[in-house]
Amino acid sequence: MTTTVQSPPDTAKAPERGASSLVDAVFRAREISIAGALVLLILGTYLANPLFLSDQGIKDLLLNASILVLLAVGQSAVVITRNIDLSVGSVVGLSAFACGKFVAGTDHGVLTVMLLGIAIGVVCGLVSGALVSFGGVPALVVTLGMLYIIQGVDYWWAQGEQISASEVPEAVLGLGSGSVLGVPYLPLIALVLLAATAYFLRSYRSGRELYAIGSSPEAARLAGIPIRRRVLAAYAFSGAVAGFAGALWLARFGTVVADNAHGWELTVVSAVVVGGVAITGGTGTVWGAALGALLLTTIGSVLVVLKVDSFWQGAITGALLLLAISVDRIVNLRMTAALRKRNARHDHGA
């Protein structure tokens, strides 16, 4: 007679699956709530001024959000690892001016300009990433220092010079003003990068390891994850995106000066955190960060349409940032308590 022995269920992984599903549910709800707030904001503004959702109004809204969405995507990769990059705005300014200087009075093509912007951003990102990951210097100190260094280099190089749109090749300007089927190129570029980054973070091991590093660096180290290389890669990616955004800034506006995107660092961080990427790392998605960027951009456009003092945009952004951090803290505390109770019931039942 043959006896079949059934192996016990893998109870060790049950709490992990429960924790993962609970975290996913919380942050899906966060993203849905942001999308809902965005829809209500747009609808309310449309009722007050129907021109807000005219063809040109929608196009302007998408164009204004594109570069911030790109920067939020790059910043997310860094914040997920429990770090921060405050130099992205300066990188945008340096890249935009460098690309403008490079193409002024020439017939250089779009691809050359984009590659130059990305190369500048990668170099800046690698310097910051090396100091953080291999030098052990706190990310806040490194990237704040890089912010001022890059700004100084940019001002020294520019010497008050301005690159005007008349000096930029038509092919480059066409990237910023052109469209396909009525949709501008810039939002489409942002959407492609957003989708590709989201897929990488979710589907590739090296992408998932960024979340592991942010959740618990010590556990990630014990699991054999190359923390230094992953953090360095995250900074290089953030820098590359910022450099790319600088080249797109040139294409979008044509006229560039040394202080383009000045002060955008905190706006980018705010967009990421408001979008549900925890400032303590390990949770959140680039989709949420993009929604946060779109929300902040829409608020700015709404204030202009309603003729409200621009001062309130900064005040509202700061309030949303504080609210998002407070919500993250409350959610984390409640989630930790819920998981402890669940694990205690599971152990008791076992």
FENBELWO-V200070 format. One record per pair of residues at least 24 apart in sequence whose ideal C-beta (glycine too) atoms are under 8 Angstrom apart, sorted by the first residue. I is the first residue (numbers start at 1). J is the second residue. Records with the same first field share a line. If there is no record, write none. Layout:
# FENBELWO-V200070
I->J  J
This chain:
# FENBELWO-V200070
11->346  350
14->346
15->339  342  343  346
18->339  342
19->339
22->335  338  339
23->283  335
26->331  335
27->276  283  284  285  288
30->276  288  327
31->275  276  285  287  288  291
34->274  275  276  288  291  292  295
35->291
37->295
38->291  294  295  298
41->295  298  299  302
42->298
45->302  305  306
48->305  306
49->305  306
51->305
52->301  302  305
55->182
59->179  184
60->301
61->297  298  301
62->183  184  186  187
63->184  186  187  252
64->297  300  301
65->187  190  293  294  297  298
66->184  186  187  189  190  248  252
67->92  186  190  245  248  249  252  261
68->264  267  268  271  293  296  297
69->190  194  290  293  294
70->189  190  193  241  244  245  248
71->241  242  245  264  268  271  293
72->268  271  272  275  286  289  290  292  293
73->190  193  194  197  241  286  289  290
74->237  238  239  240  241  242  245
75->238  268  269  271  272  289
76->197  272  275  277  284  285  286  289
77->197  201  210  234  237  238  286
78->139  234  235  238
79->214  269  272  273  277  278  279  281  284
80->201  210  211  213  214  234  277  281  282  283  284
81->210  213  214  230  231  234  281
82->213  214  217  280  281  282
83->132  139  231  234  235  281
84->139  140  143  269  279
85->125  128  139  143  235  238  239
86->140  143  144  146  147  265  266  269
87->124  128  143  144  146  147  150  239  242  265
88->238  239  241  242  264  265  268
89->147  242  261  262  263  264  265  267  268
90->146  147  148  150  151  154  261  262  265
91->120  121  124  125  150  239  242  243  246
92->242  243  245  246  249  260  261  264
93->150  151  154  246  258  259  260  261  262
94->120  124  150  153  154  246
95->120  121  242  243  244  245  246  247  249
96->246  247  249  250  256  260  261
97->154  157  158  163  256  257  258  260
98->157  246
99->246  247  250  256
100->163  167  168  250  256
101->157  163
103->167  168  169  172  250
104->163  167  168
105->167
106->169
107->169  171
108->169  172
109->169  171
110->171  172  174  175  251
113->172  247  250  251
114->244  247
116->247
117->243  244  245  246  247  248  250
118->240  243  244  247
119->243
120->243  246
121->239  240  241  242  243  244  246
122->236  239  240  243
123->239
124->150  239  242  243
125->235  236  237  238  239  240  242
126->232  235  236  239
128->235  239
129->231  232  233  234  235  236  239
130->232
132->231  235
133->227  228  229  231  232  235
134->228  232
147->265
151->258  259  262
154->258  259
155->258  259
157->258
158->257  258
160->258
161->257  258
162->255  256  257
163->250  255  256  257
164->254  255
165->253  254  255
168->250  254
172->250  251
173->251  254
174->251
175->248  251
176->248  250  251  252  253  254
177->252
186->248  251  252
189->248
190->290
193->241
194->286  287  290
197->286
198->285  286  287
201->285  286
206->230  233
210->234
211->282  283
212->282
213->281  282
214->278  280  281  282  283
215->281  282  283
216->282
266->317
267->296  317
268->293
269->321
270->296  317  318  320  321  324
271->295  296
273->321  324  325  328
274->320  321  324
276->324
278->328  332
279->325  328
280->328  332
295->320
296->320
